[in-house]
């Protein structure tokens, strides 16, 4: 049985599957499209929403250092993703990479994990978008009733109609086609980058140096009623987890890490890229570098404009300009954030549907979802199904409850991909690799250790929720996926042929 759980799918077979007419996705993306996708999804909730939350609760002005820590962790993982995406240019990202290197069960686990990561990520970002739209409407004197999405921190007072509607509209765009999605994203990303630059340039004139004091606030013990961290930290390293202080920076990094998952999503579009061997590394690494620099600059500016203890959680950048008496800039930022977060939602939804599609094509999920639209050449069935489910989830979700759960899923994927690079180098040294991760196995090992470090800094309840989701995944795999996978059916057919031949 163990041999079937760890049977691998050859890279050549994965690539040949993409050429089957009923499963073939349209190749239309360039390196620029991929970079725009990456920037489009990375510049989002982390910069427009989570900056205020982690500065106020975890790190103070040192949130800029937390962004650097998270960026370094993502940079190590990005080098591993770039090698895999250029070597195995197939939809599915870490799921497909794991199938080629670690085996079927690990691939299923990571695929199941990615479905959770992207679904919750889409819902969380939709909620953040809704918050900025409400802020923009408030500036215009229009106030939505609480029953249509009013919130006070993590408390939800009804169904967030704005968040749900956004997901449904983006679902329709993704069904129509990737090139349309890329064009929409390009326009929106341009608006979003301009807004970020406005925050940096205009906000620099309103910085008060006293707001940086103390730059690293004094450590405060965490309590059961707050953002209680994993007991693994104390068990493994002998210190009590804190908010603020030096260790608070790592706590903040484990939360703002959510903002960096864009290059992970870029990898899911490998199969729809014209020249993935050349363009995937450029899109992954380029988008990550650009966004890390912008994140650090914005976090320095916003914590200088308003004392970290006074920053809002729902719309920190816009509210910081309001607090300094500049409502015009606040309105511009709210508009840019509302427009910009749409691309984050769309690309996260894109990532999830591609992973779901790849798992269905391999038979681990019903093959009904692996048929592409005859005209648009997009996986319309999983796109519609998941879009409706996420719209409902976005209507009832809250930002603080789910952001950490997305993070642990992403970090887990990073660990698997880094291990996969080392294993595939040993098992398939003959594969052509357009991009090679430098200093193997050192860089992958550092990526694993850095990702695990951020994982153990996540809240205890996040680990519990993640464990429950993984348990459900094991049940689904052993009840359906193990016997319905294409590899299982091929092995069965080969066994029958061998018996007939005997």
Buried (B, 14 or more C-beta within 10 A) or exposed (E): EEEBBEBBBEBEBBBEBBEEEEBEBBBBBBBBBBBBBBBBBBBBBBBBBBBBBBBBBBBBBBBBBBBBBBBBBBBBBBBBBBBBBBBBBBBBBBBBBBBBBBBBBBBBBBBBBBBBBBBBBBBBBBBBBBBBBBBBBEBEEEEBEEEBBBBEEEEBEBBBBBBBBBBBBBBEBBBBBBBBBBEBBBEBBBBBBEBBEBBBEBBEEBBEEEBBEEBBBEBEEBEEEEBEBBEBBEEEEEEEBBBBBEBBBBBBBBBBBBBBBBBBBBBBBBBBBEBBBBBBBBBBBBBBBBBBEBBBBBBBBBBBBBBBEEBBBBBBBBBBBBBBEBEEBBBBBBBBBBBBBBBBBBBBBBBBBBBBBBBBBBBBBEBEBBBBBEEBBBBBBBBBBBBBEBBBBBBBBBBBBBBBBBBBBBBBBBBBBBBBBBBBBEEBEEEEBBBBBEEBBEBBBBBBEBBBBBBBBBBBBBBEBBEEBBEEBBEBBEEBBBEBBBBBEBBEEEEEEEEEEE
